Amino acid sequence: MSELTQQELTQRILTALETLRETMATVDAAAAAEPSALPGWNRAHLLAHIDGFARAATRQLETAGAPETFPMYDDGLEGRDADIQMTALMRADALVDRATEAVQALESGIRATGPEHWALNTGFRGSGSVEDLFYAIWRESVIHTSDFAWGGSVANWEPEFCAHLFVELAARVPESRRYILQPHGAQRITLGHGEEATVLSGTAFDLAAWLAGREPLGPVQATADADGTALPELGPWPSGVKTGK
């Protein structure tokens, strides 16, 4: 079942991509060499990843519904990672221009997508629909804007986006576990069906950040059997997405 209408999701994506472009435009040579919020990646790696993802997503939109779908990345995640390492070596201003061009092309593809395309198959995660891909673009745009580690932060994640992550990333809960999220001032959300239960409390955006493998701004408290405990483990991202990126 859709969480948002196509029109609502499209507007959120276009707003998120505009914010992402504005953030990328502030990256100069010195900033590109500085660490991003992702371990092992500087901001140049992040720009290279955004460039590659935007181009891959644009191709998926252009070929949606074709008899044979293209994989998201021609050489899989290994090829994707190799391309990121190479592209990140570009001069910072050229890399920003390249990534900006790719994001603008993706915006055009999104605007050209109508209701008649919504259920068409793509190569995203093997045979995901255009709708599935739209949600992935939303996630990538919002999360990676925060990953630049300046200006925007997880505190800017709107409630609807956090609610979407709770559903999308429930697959990260190990089979034997059950995580009960208690956002401040909101109803509990249960993820997973295992017998071992852990209650996690914090703001909605901090809980979403933790679930997405990002550093929460404030405390996320974990309790099991009414006793404080360490934050529990998380499994990999849903199939087709590399953990943490």
C-alpha positions as CSV (number, residue, x, y, z in Angstrom):
1,M,0.0,0.0,0.0
2,S,1.3,3.5,-0.9
3,E,2.3,5.7,2.0
4,L,1.9,8.8,0.0
5,T,0.1,9.6,-3.3
6,Q,2.2,9.9,-6.4
7,Q,1.7,13.7,-6.4
8,E,2.7,14.0,-2.7
9,L,5.8,11.8,-3.1
10,T,6.8,13.6,-6.3
11,Q,6.7,17.0,-4.6
12,R,8.7,15.7,-1.6
13,I,11.4,14.2,-3.9
14,L,11.7,17.4,-6.0
15,T,12.1,19.5,-2.8
16,A,14.6,17.0,-1.4
17,L,16.6,17.1,-4.7
18,E,16.6,20.9,-4.7
19,T,18.0,20.9,-1.2
20,L,20.6,18.3,-2.2
21,R,21.7,20.4,-5.2
22,E,22.0,23.5,-2.9
23,T,24.2,21.5,-0.5
24,M,26.4,20.1,-3.2
25,A,27.0,23.6,-4.6
26,T,28.7,24.6,-1.4
27,V,31.5,21.9,-1.7
28,D,34.9,23.3,-2.7
29,A,38.2,21.5,-3.0
30,A,38.9,21.7,0.8
31,A,35.4,20.5,1.7
32,A,35.5,17.7,-0.8
33,A,38.5,16.2,1.0
34,E,36.9,16.3,4.4
35,P,35.1,13.3,5.9
36,S,31.4,12.9,5.3
37,A,29.1,11.3,7.9
38,L,29.7,7.9,6.2
39,P,32.8,6.0,7.6
40,G,35.5,5.8,5.0
41,W,34.0,8.3,2.6
42,N,34.9,11.9,2.2
43,R,32.5,14.4,0.6
44,A,34.0,13.7,-2.8
45,H,33.0,10.0,-2.5
46,L,29.5,11.1,-1.5
47,L,29.3,13.4,-4.5
48,A,30.5,10.5,-6.7
49,H,27.9,8.2,-5.3
50,I,25.1,10.7,-5.7
51,D,26.2,11.2,-9.4
52,G,26.2,7.5,-10.0
53,F,22.8,6.9,-8.3
54,A,21.1,9.7,-10.1
55,R,22.3,8.5,-13.5
56,A,21.3,4.9,-12.7
57,A,17.8,6.0,-11.4
58,T,17.3,8.2,-14.5
59,R,18.0,5.3,-16.8
60,Q,15.6,3.1,-14.8
61,L,12.8,5.8,-15.3
62,E,13.6,6.1,-19.0
63,T,13.4,2.3,-19.6
64,A,10.6,1.4,-17.2
65,G,8.3,-1.2,-18.6
66,A,10.7,-2.4,-21.2
67,P,10.6,-6.1,-22.1
68,E,14.1,-6.5,-20.6
69,T,15.1,-4.3,-17.6
70,F,18.6,-3.1,-16.9
71,P,20.2,-3.7,-13.6
72,M,20.6,-0.6,-11.4
73,Y,24.4,-0.8,-11.9
74,D,25.8,-2.7,-14.9
75,D,28.6,-4.3,-12.9
76,G,26.7,-4.7,-9.6
77,L,27.7,-3.1,-6.3
78,E,31.4,-3.9,-6.9
79,G,31.3,-2.0,-10.1
80,R,29.4,0.8,-8.5
81,D,32.0,1.1,-5.7
82,A,34.9,1.1,-8.2
83,D,33.2,3.9,-10.2
84,I,32.8,5.9,-7.0
85,Q,36.5,5.6,-6.2
86,M,37.5,6.7,-9.7
87,T,34.9,9.5,-10.0
88,A,35.9,10.9,-6.5
89,L,39.3,11.7,-7.9
90,M,37.9,14.4,-10.1
91,R,38.6,18.0,-9.4
92,A,36.1,19.2,-6.9
93,D,34.4,21.8,-9.1
94,A,34.1,19.4,-12.0
95,L,32.7,16.8,-9.7
96,V,30.1,19.2,-8.3
97,D,29.1,20.1,-11.9
98,R,28.9,16.5,-12.9
99,A,26.7,15.5,-9.9
100,T,24.5,18.6,-10.3
101,E,23.9,17.7,-14.0
102,A,23.0,14.2,-13.0
103,V,20.5,15.3,-10.4
104,Q,18.9,17.8,-12.7
105,A,18.4,15.0,-15.3
106,L,16.8,12.9,-12.6
107,E,14.5,15.8,-11.7
108,S,13.4,16.0,-15.4
109,G,12.8,12.2,-15.4
110,I,10.6,12.5,-12.2
111,R,8.6,15.3,-13.7
112,A,8.0,13.3,-16.8
113,T,6.6,10.3,-14.8
114,G,2.9,10.1,-14.8
115,P,0.3,7.9,-13.1
116,E,0.4,5.5,-16.1
117,H,4.1,4.7,-15.3
118,W,3.6,4.1,-11.5
119,A,3.3,0.3,-11.6
120,L,5.8,-0.3,-14.5
121,N,8.7,-2.7,-13.7
122,T,12.3,-1.4,-13.5
123,G,15.6,-3.0,-12.7
124,F,15.7,-1.6,-9.2
125,R,16.1,-4.5,-6.8
126,G,15.6,-6.8,-9.7
127,S,12.0,-6.0,-10.7
128,G,10.9,-3.1,-8.5
129,S,8.2,-0.8,-9.7
130,V,8.6,2.9,-10.6
131,E,6.9,3.6,-7.3
132,D,9.5,1.6,-5.4
133,L,12.2,3.5,-7.2
134,F,10.6,6.8,-6.3
135,Y,10.8,6.0,-2.6
136,A,14.4,5.0,-3.0
137,I,15.2,8.4,-4.6
138,W,13.5,10.1,-1.7
139,R,15.6,8.1,0.8
140,E,18.8,8.7,-1.1
141,S,18.2,12.5,-1.5
142,V,17.2,13.2,2.2
143,I,19.7,10.9,3.9
144,H,22.7,11.9,1.7
145,T,22.0,15.6,2.2
146,S,22.5,14.9,5.9
147,D,25.6,12.9,5.2
148,F,27.4,16.0,4.0
149,A,27.6,16.7,7.7
150,W,26.8,20.4,7.6
151,G,23.8,22.6,7.1
152,G,21.2,19.8,7.1
153,S,21.0,17.2,9.7
154,V,18.7,14.4,10.8
155,A,16.7,16.9,12.8
156,N,15.4,18.1,9.4
157,W,13.9,14.8,8.6
158,E,10.1,15.3,8.5
159,P,7.7,13.0,10.4
160,E,6.5,11.4,7.1
161,F,10.0,10.5,6.1
162,C,10.8,9.0,9.5
163,A,7.6,7.0,9.4
164,H,8.6,5.7,5.9
165,L,12.0,4.7,7.2
166,F,10.5,2.7,10.1
167,V,8.5,0.7,7.5
168,E,11.3,0.4,4.9
169,L,14.1,-0.5,7.3
170,A,12.1,-2.9,9.5
171,A,13.9,-5.6,7.4
172,R,17.1,-4.7,9.3
173,V,15.7,-6.2,12.5
174,P,17.3,-9.7,13.0
175,E,14.9,-12.6,12.7
176,S,15.1,-13.5,16.5
177,R,14.6,-9.9,17.6
178,R,11.7,-7.5,18.1
179,Y,12.4,-3.7,18.4
180,I,9.7,-1.6,19.9
181,L,10.3,2.1,19.0
182,Q,8.9,4.7,21.3
183,P,9.2,8.1,19.7
184,H,8.7,11.0,22.1
185,G,5.0,12.0,22.3
186,A,3.9,9.3,19.8
187,Q,2.6,5.8,19.6
188,R,4.9,2.8,19.8
189,I,6.0,1.1,16.6
190,T,6.9,-2.6,16.7
191,L,9.5,-3.8,14.2
192,G,10.2,-7.5,13.7
193,H,8.5,-10.6,15.2
194,G,11.2,-12.3,17.3
195,E,10.9,-13.2,20.9
196,E,13.8,-11.1,22.2
197,A,12.3,-7.6,22.7
198,T,14.1,-4.3,23.1
199,V,12.4,-1.0,23.6
200,L,14.2,2.0,22.0
201,S,13.1,5.5,22.9
202,G,14.1,8.9,21.5
203,T,12.9,11.5,19.1
204,A,11.4,10.1,15.8
205,F,14.3,11.5,13.8
206,D,16.9,10.1,16.1
207,L,15.3,6.7,16.0
208,A,15.1,6.9,12.2
209,A,18.7,7.9,12.1
210,W,19.8,5.0,14.2
211,L,17.8,2.6,12.1
212,A,19.4,4.1,9.0
213,G,22.9,3.6,10.5
214,R,23.5,7.3,11.1
215,E,24.5,9.0,14.2
216,P,21.5,10.3,16.2
217,L,21.7,13.9,17.4
218,G,20.3,13.1,20.8
219,P,20.1,10.0,23.0
220,V,18.5,6.8,21.9
221,Q,17.9,4.7,25.0
222,A,17.5,0.9,24.9
223,T,15.8,-1.2,27.6
224,A,15.2,-4.9,27.8
225,D,13.2,-6.5,30.6
226,A,12.9,-3.0,32.1
227,D,16.7,-2.7,32.4
228,G,19.0,-0.4,30.5
229,T,21.0,-2.1,27.8
230,A,23.3,-1.4,24.9
231,L,21.8,-0.5,21.5
232,P,21.0,-3.7,19.7
233,E,22.4,-4.9,16.4
234,L,21.0,-4.2,13.0
235,G,21.1,-6.4,9.9
236,P,22.0,-5.2,6.4
237,W,19.8,-2.8,4.4
238,P,17.0,-4.4,2.3
239,S,18.3,-6.5,-0.6
240,G,20.0,-4.5,-3.4
241,V,21.3,-1.8,-1.1
242,K,24.7,-1.9,0.4
243,T,24.8,-1.5,4.2
244,G,25.2,2.1,5.3
245,K,25.3,3.6,1.8
